[in-house]
Amino acid sequence: MFVESKASCFYIRAMRFPSPLIRGTLLERYKRFLSTIALEDGGHVTAHCPNPGSMKGLLPSNGEVWLSPAQNPKRKLPYTWELVRIGKTLVGINTSLANAIVEEKLAAQEIPELADYDTVRREIRYGQNSRVDFLLEAADQPPCYVEVKSVTLQLGSSAAFPDSVTARGTKHLGELADVVRSGKRGVLLYLVQREDCADFVLAEKIDPAYAKAMRTAQAAGVEALCFACKINTDAITLDRPLPIVF
């Protein structure tokens, strides 16, 4: 399979953390993208928090976290918060890695539902001022538009999305439905960055508009897939499918 991507090599390497993670203790998350972490040597650092959501259930007081050191020594923040331990489970909080995790499996044709395509292109314009995460193409079938959503929320024993109101996510569902109506294939892939969930549900009480849009999209023919990840302090990889319960 050919993968067309200006930064494809970076994304595939990103599945394995490029250097050992550093253990710390969460003191505070603030201003959405910032966090204060106490390191084991007694120092405190400000780390980038690469998660725009509410991070509901992922902000334990004095919780164990893991940071990656910046590869660019000139970067303003020298650390990125990557993992948090919730009970016995490590959860990946870096939403920007979701596409990297999926791309690795698409390139290896290891997602059976998405394996019958010759090329994979990333961030292709579609809809109204949007970019689809992946466009899969083959000569003998309609193109397939794939949107990826990173999932970290757990409700009971279920993974759930979203963890806050997402107008952007609702917009993407409408655009995927339009893609299917035009004779192409549209897929919403939920990537659960944790190992302790039995299935996947919509967090309807958090964002009823998104849940309604998902049902409308499904009625139009948009497909939904969900996979859990295997996570340790060396790497995050797509692991097993999770049942979807709508």
N, C-alpha and C positions, 0 to 999 in steps of 0.2 A: 504494500500500500504506500502511495506517495503522500507525504504530509507537507503541504505548502504553508510555511510560517516563517516570518522574519526572525522569530526568536525561538524556533522549535527546539533547538538543542538546549537552550536554557531551561525551557519548560520541562523537558524530559529529565534533565539532571536534577531539577528541583524536587523530584519525588524522594530522592535521598538527600537529607540535609547535607550541604556541602562541607560543613565542619561540625564538630561535636556541640550539642546543645548545652546550655549552661542552666543549672538548676537554681531556682530562686523562690521567693515567697511573695505572693501578691499583697500589696498594701492598698492600692487604689487604682481604679480606672476612671479617667476623667477626660473632659473635652472630646469624648467619643474615640479619638484615635491615640490617646496617650495613656500610659500606665506607669505607676511607680512600683518598682520591684526591689525587694531586699535580697542581696546576693549572700551566698554562704560565707563569704569573707567578711561580712558585716557592712559592706558598702551598699548604698542605694543608687539605683539608676532609673532614668526615664526611658521607657521602651515604647516603640511604635506598637500600637494595637491594631492589627490589620483586619478589623471586623466592624462594619458599619451598623450592624444590628444591635438589638438591645442586650444581647448576650445573656438572656434570661436563663438562670440556673447555672451560669458559668463564672460567677464572681464570688467564690467562697472567701470568707474572711480568713486571711493568713493562709490561703490555699497554695498548694505546690504548683509552680509553673515552670516552663522551660523556654529559654530564650535562644535565638540564633544570633551570633555576632554578625554585624554588617560586613559584606564583602568589599564594600567601598570605604576605605578609611576616612574619606572626606564627607561621608554622609552625616547629616546633623545629629540623628539619633543612632547611637552605635549598636543598638540591640532591637530585635523584633520578637515580640511575644508570639510563640508558636503553639504551645500545648498547655493545657491545664488538667490537673487530676481531679476528677469528681468521683469520690468514693474510691473504688479500685480501678477506675477507667480513665485512660488518657483521652482527652478530646482535642481535636485539632481546631483551633480558633481562627486560623489564617484563611479567610475566604478566597484570597487570590490564588491559593494552591489548588482549588477545586478543578479548574480547567486543566491544570498540569496533570493531575491525577487521571482525569478522564482521557486526555490526549494520549498518554502513554498506552492505555488499553486500546484506544481506537487504532493507533498506529500498529499495534501488535495483533489487531483483529481478535481481541479477547473479550469483546462484548457481543455475544451471539446475535442479539437483536439488531446490531449495527455493523455487522461484519461484512455484508455483501456489497461493499463499495470500494472503488479503486482509488479515490483521492479524498483527502480531508483538508479543508481550508478553514482557517480561523478568522473570526471577527469580520464577517462579510456583511455589508450593508443590506438591510431589508426593512420592510415596514416603514414607519414614519420616524426617520432619524434614529434608527436603532441598528445595532450590529448583532448578528446571531453568533453564538459562541463557536459553533462548528457547522460547516456545510459539507455534507457527504455526497459524493457524486459517482455515478457509474453509467456506462453507455446504455445499458439495457433496462434502466428503471428511473423513475422520477427522483429528483434530488431530495435529500433529507436534511431538514433544518433542526439542529439540536441546541436547545438551551439547557445550561447546567445551573443548578442552584445548590449552594452549600448549605447543609443542614447540621445544626448543633443542638437544637432544642429537644428535650425529652419530656413527654407527658405520660406519666405512668411508665409502662414498659415500651412505649411507642416513640419513635422519632417523629418530629412534627415540624411543619413549615407553614407560615413564617414565624419568626420570634418577635416581630413588630409589624406594624402596618407597612405594606410595600406597594405603593402606587406603580413603581417601575415593574415589579413582578406581575401585577395585574395587566399592565400594558403589554408585556411580553406574551401573556396568554392570549390576548386578543389578536396579536400579530401572528402567532403560531396558528390560531384558528383560521385566519385569512389565508395563510400559506396552504393549509389543507384544502380549503374551499377552492383554491386555484389549481388543484390537482397534484400538489406536491405532498411530501410527508413532513409532519411536524412532531417532534419528540421533546418532552420535558423530562430531563434526567435529574433526579434528586440524589445528591451525594452526601451520605451521612458520615460525618467525620468523627465517628465513635463506634465502639464494638458492642455496646450493651443494649441494643434495641431489638425487639422481636418483630416489629412491623413499622409501617409508616402511615401517618394520618395527617390531615389538614388541621392546622390550628385555627379552627373556624371562629372561636371566641375572640382570638386576637385580631384577626382580619377577616370578617365575614365577606367583604367585597372580593377578596382574593379567592376564597373558597367557592363563591358563586361563579367567578370567572373561570375557575378550573373546571367546574361541572359543565359550563357552557362550552368550553374548549373541548372537553372530552366528547360531548354530544356532537361536535363538529368533526370529530375524528382525530384530535390530537392524542398522541399516545403518552403514557407516563411510565417511567422506569425508576427504580430506586435501588441503590446499592449501599451497603455498609463498607467501612474501611477497616483495615488492619493498621494499628498505630503503635509505634514504639518511638523511642528517642533517636532512632537512626533514620526512619523513613515512614511515610504514609502511602499506602497502596490500596487501590480499589479491591475489595474482597468478595463479598457474597451478596446476592440479590435479597432484598427485603420485600415481603408481601405488602401491597398497597391496599389500605382499607379506607375507602371513601364512603 
